[in-house]
Amino acid sequence: MIIIEPHIHMYTRTTDDYTAMYREGIRCVVEPSFWLGSARRYAGTFWDYFRHSLEFEAVRAERYGIDHFACVAVNPKEAEDRALAHEVLDGIGPYLDHPRCVAIGEIGFNRITRNEEEMFLRQLEMAKARGMLILIHTPHDTPEVRKRDGVERTLAILRELNYDEGRIIVDHNTEDTMDLTRRTGVWAGMTVYPYSKLNPERVVHLLRRWGIERSLVNSSADWGVSDPCSLPKVARHMREHGFTAEQIEQLLFHNPMAFYGQCDRFRPRLDLPYQDPSLYQR
C-alpha cells in the first residue's frame, strides 16, 4: 500500500529516516512550517527556512523515492514578536506562490494569546484571499493551557471567517476535542506522537468511534521523541482491530490525496525510484 504522510517535519530527520519510510511504503510527504527549537531573530532566517523546505528538502526526498511538498507560515510559537512576525508575513508572498507550497500552515494557537490570535487571523485572511488550503495547529495540554480551549477558540474564529471548512485541517486532535471538530466540516487531524499527543492504539480507538471520513493521521515527526514510520504502525493496528484493507487505504492514501488534491499544485509522483545513496557522498 502507498502511504501519504500529511504532516511531518523532515528538516529534523536523517537520510536513514527517508530510507525507512520508503521501505514502509511512504511515497509522499507534506512538511508544514514549524518552530525550529529557538526563536528566530530576523525575517531573513524565516525566508531562508521556507526556501530550504520548498527546494532543498524536495530534492533530498526525491533521491529516496519520496515526493515532498510544503506548507508555509509563521508558526504560533513565533507570534509573540509582533514586529518580526508582521515583517515575515509582509514578505511571505513568493513562498506561498512557490509550486511546492500546497497550504498555509501550521498556524493557530500555542498558548492562546492575543498576539497568536492576531497572526492567526492575518494568515487566515491571506489564505482566504489566495484560495489556499489551511493547516491549523492546536495547543498541547499543559498546566497553563487546555487543548480544548484552543480548539473551541479556533472553531469560533473559523465560523467568523466563513471560509470553506472542507479546505481546512484542524490538527492534533485527541479524545478531548474530536467531538468539537466533528460538529464542523473541517478535516480532523490526529497525530501519533508518543508523549504529548496519541499512540497507534488511541488513534484506532478514535477511528472506531468517529469514523474515517474527513480524518487524517500523521506523525508530525520532528526533534522530539517521534517516529517517521508511525503511519505503517497505525495501519498494522487497524488490521489487528478489524479494519479492512480498503478502510486503511482510504485513511492513509485517499484521504490525504483528497484534501491536498484540492490544491492544483499537489500532483504527487508516486513512482519515483529509490536512488543509490552512495551517488551523493562527498
ZALOKE-445972 format. One record per residue (C-alpha): residue in three letters; y, x, z. Coordinates in steps of 0.001 Angstrom, whole numbers. Each point is the difference from the previous one (the first is absolute). Layout:
<rs>
   code         Y         X         Z
    Ala         Y         X         Z
...
</rs>
This chain:
<rs>
   code         Y         X         Z
    Met         0         0         0
    Ile      3510      1161      -840
    Ile      2431      -118      2939
    Ile      3802      -132       -90
    Glu      1645      1375      3159
    Pro      3233     -2036       376
    His      1693      2044      2760
    Ile      -647      3660       754
    His      2213      3044       636
    Met     -1546      2716     -2152
    Tyr      2948      2297       737
    Thr     -1875       764      3232
    Arg     -3496       336     -1446
    Thr     -1981      2912     -1423
    Thr     -1776       499     -3299
    Asp     -3272      -402      1898
    Asp      1163     -3525       820
    Tyr       526      -733     -3685
    Thr     -3502      1283      -727
    Ala     -1542     -2177      2726
    Met      1967     -3051     -1161
    Tyr     -1147       459     -3586
    Arg     -3643       283      1100
    Glu       369     -3275      1921
    Gly      1289     -1878     -3048
    Ile      3764        70       611
    Arg      1687       277     -3389
    Cys      3582     -1079       678
    Val      2406       336      2930
    Val      3482     -1279       861
    Glu      2103      2218      2252
    Pro      2941     -1583      1869
    Ser      2926      2000      1342
    Phe      -364       847      3677
    Trp      1414      2022      2884
    Leu     -1057      3627      -354
    Gly      -269       691      3727
    Ser      3557      1153       639
    Ala      3323     -1546      -903
    Arg      1482      1212     -3290
    Arg      3630      1131       137
    Tyr      1108      -138     -3631
    Ala      -192     -2563     -2790
    Gly     -1329      2658     -2349
    Thr     -3105       498      2107
    Phe      -837     -3690      -493
    Trp       559       221     -3720
    Asp     -2146      3147      -280
    Tyr     -2736     -1811      1919
    Phe       176     -3002     -2344
    Arg      -314      2298     -3007
    His     -2937      1817      1589
    Ser     -1806     -3299       574
    Leu       752     -1358     -3456
    Glu      -726      3144     -1989
    Phe     -1813      2887      1679
    Glu     -2389     -2223      1940
    Ala      -885     -1964     -3126
    Val      -947      3246     -1742
    Arg     -2006      1241      2990
    Ala     -1922     -3278       273
    Glu      -786       -87     -3705
    Arg     -1814      3324       282
    Tyr     -2410     -1724      2381
    Gly      -571     -3056     -2177
    Ile      2401     -2298      1902
    Asp      3033     -1783     -1428
    His      2961       165      2390
    Phe      2947     -2395       281
    Ala      2772      -126      2602
    Cys      2375     -2288      1874
    Val      3469      1301       815
    Ala      2212      -907      2987
    Val      1764      1083      3152
    Asn     -2658      -547      2645
    Pro      1130     -1923      3130
    Lys      -622      3076      2156
    Glu      2982      1614     -1731
    Ala      2377     -2954       110
    Glu      1872       954      3154
    Asp      2200      2554     -1762
    Arg      1919     -2699     -1870
    Ala      2273      2297     -1987
    Leu     -2909      2078     -1265
    Ala     -2165     -3024      -784
    His      2793     -1605     -2018
    Glu       633      3267     -1847
    Val     -3685       188      -930
    Leu       -18     -3607     -1196
    Asp      3180       597     -2010
    Gly     -1945      2577     -2021
    Ile     -3476     -1530       -18
    Gly       327     -1829     -3324
    Pro     -1536      2642     -2323
    Tyr     -3085       189      2239
    Leu      -435     -3780        59
    Asp       190        98     -3803
    His     -2631      2738      -309
    Pro     -3089     -1049     -2014
    Arg     -2261       854      2964
    Cys      1935     -2137      2510
    Val     -1685     -3392       434
    Ala      1789     -1423      3074
    Ile      2660       487      2648
    Gly     -1711      1043      3210
    Glu      -717       568      2770
    Ile      2948     -1941      1361
    Gly       239     -2238      3057
    Phe        15       670      3721
    Asn     -1051      2770      2352
    Arg      1818      -855      3250
    Ile      1658     -3224     -1240
    Thr      3541      1338       299
    Arg      3247     -1137     -1590
    Asn       158      3109     -2207
    Glu     -3571      -512     -1185
    Glu       833     -3569      -927
    Glu      3084      1111     -1919
    Met     -2014      2433     -2146
    Phe     -2816     -2520      -359
    Leu      2409     -2628     -1342
    Arg      1680      2391     -2406
    Gln     -3316      1111     -1481
    Leu     -1286     -3570      -242
    Glu      3092      -906     -2000
    Met      -520      3043     -2222
    Ala     -3576     -1069      -643
    Lys      1053     -3556      -789
    Ala      2743      1161     -2377
    Arg     -2467      2239     -1853
    Gly     -2918     -2436        93
    Met     -2131      2540      1868
    Leu     -3048      -399      2196
    Ile       523       559      3726
    Leu     -2181      1758      2596
    Ile       985      -751      3608
    His      -912      2055      3062
    Thr      -508     -1836      3292
    Pro       483      1801      3345
    His     -2671      1383      2250
    Asp      -678     -1738      3291
    Thr      1586      2135      2722
    Pro      1259      -655      3533
    Glu      3475      -522     -1523
    Val      -872     -1830     -3225
    Arg     -2364     -2857      -878
    Lys     -1402        -2     -3518
    Arg        37     -3813        23
    Asp      3763         3       650
    Gly       494      2306     -2978
    Val     -2089     -2199     -2281
    Glu      1801     -3154      1145
    Arg      3380      1574      -725
    Thr     -1244      1352     -3333
    Leu     -1203     -3402     -1152
    Ala      3224     -1647      1110
    Ile      1978      2468     -2113
    Leu     -2274      -596     -2986
    Arg       608     -3730       255
    Glu      3738       676      -171
    Leu      -490      2328     -2966
    Asn     -1731     -2787     -1969
    Tyr     -1973      2475     -2121
    Asp     -3405      -629     -1546
    Glu     -2359       598      2949
    Gly     -2845       848     -2345
    Arg      1840      3226      -841
    Ile        80      1184      3628
    Ile     -2546      1760      2232
    Val       478      -308      3760
    Asp     -2174      2868      1149
    His     -1800      1241      3130
    Asn     -1043     -3456      1224
    Thr     -2293      -326      3011
    Glu     -1658     -2858      1839
    Asp      3396      -750      1577
    Thr      1854      -577     -3273
    Met     -2354     -1361     -2650
    Asp       795     -3587       954
    Leu      3661       703      -766
    Thr      -473      1580     -3408
    Arg     -2569     -2604     -1025
    Arg      2588     -2762       426
    Thr      1907      1549     -2892
    Gly      -694      1052     -3569
    Val       281      3753       644
    Trp     -2912      2373      -394
    Ala     -1488      1013      3360
    Gly      -672      3717       329
    Met     -2511      1360      2510
    Thr      -178      3690       848
    Val     -3091      1928      1073
    Tyr      1532      2547      2374
    Pro     -2086       667      3082
    Tyr      2409       -15      2951
    Ser      3106     -1986      -877
    Lys     -1275     -2572     -2488
    Leu     -3553     -1098      -984
    Asn     -3504      1346      -475
    Pro     -2456     -1250     -2676
    Glu     -1707     -2396      2436
    Arg      3284     -1701       884
    Val       966      -236     -3669
    Val     -3280     -1766      -758
    His       608     -2411      2868
    Leu      3465      -814     -1345
    Leu     -1337      -504     -3515
    Arg     -2686     -2381      1242
    Arg      2623     -2034      1836
    Trp      2899        72     -2449
    Gly     -1666       602     -3364
    Ile       456      2427     -2846
    Glu      2686     -1826     -1975
    Arg      3360      1831        73
    Ser     -1552      2713      2198
    Leu       346      3747      -466
    Val     -1751      2680      2039
    Asn      1275      3575       109
    Ser      -464      3252      1901
    Ser      3681       998       294
    Ala     -1465      3472       516
    Asp      2633      2555      1005
    Trp       592      2773      2560
    Gly     -1663     -1915      2820
    Val     -3645      -693       765
    Ser      -886     -1832     -3193
    Asp     -2589       -79     -2757
    Pro       792       -74     -3736
    Cys     -3498     -1387      -578
    Ser       425     -2999      2305
    Leu      -354     -2549     -2792
    Pro     -3548       976      -990
    Lys      -895      -363      3691
    Val      1534     -3484        21
    Ala     -2126      -832     -3045
    Arg     -3161      1093      1821
    His       886     -2060      3082
    Met       686     -3018     -2186
    Arg     -3439       310     -1605
    Glu     -1642       264      3423
    His      1753     -3211      1084
    Gly     -1017     -2110     -2954
    Phe      2882       353     -2448
    Thr     -1115       -19     -3623
    Ala       583      2794     -2485
    Glu      2441     -2291     -1795
    Gln      2019      -583      3172
    Ile       159      3711       760
    Glu      1138       778     -3534
    Gln      2583     -2778       245
    Leu      1501      1514      3134
    Leu       -74      3673      -921
    Phe       674      -148     -3734
    His      1173     -3340     -1357
    Asn      2448      -814      2820
    Pro      1997      3255      -205
    Met      -170      -232     -3786
    Ala      1397     -3548       163
    Phe      2823       900      2367
    Tyr      1189      3236     -1574
    Gly      -804     -1289     -3485
    Gln      3057     -2219       352
    Cys      1925      3225      -710
    Asp      -178       927     -3684
    Arg      -153      3691       936
    Phe     -3284      -419      1855
    Arg     -2620       553     -2675
    Pro     -2483      2307      1733
    Arg     -2249      2312     -1945
    Leu     -3360      -494      1660
    Asp     -2012      2427     -2131
    Leu      1834      3244       702
    Pro     -2422      2935       101
    Tyr      -483      2043      3138
    Gln      1054      3509      -990
    Asp     -1409      3298      1222
    Pro      2290      1067      2895
    Ser      -534      3665      -841
    Leu      2230      -521     -3046
    Tyr      2992      -319      2314
    Gln      -552      2939      2327
    Arg      2666      2693       -54
</rs>
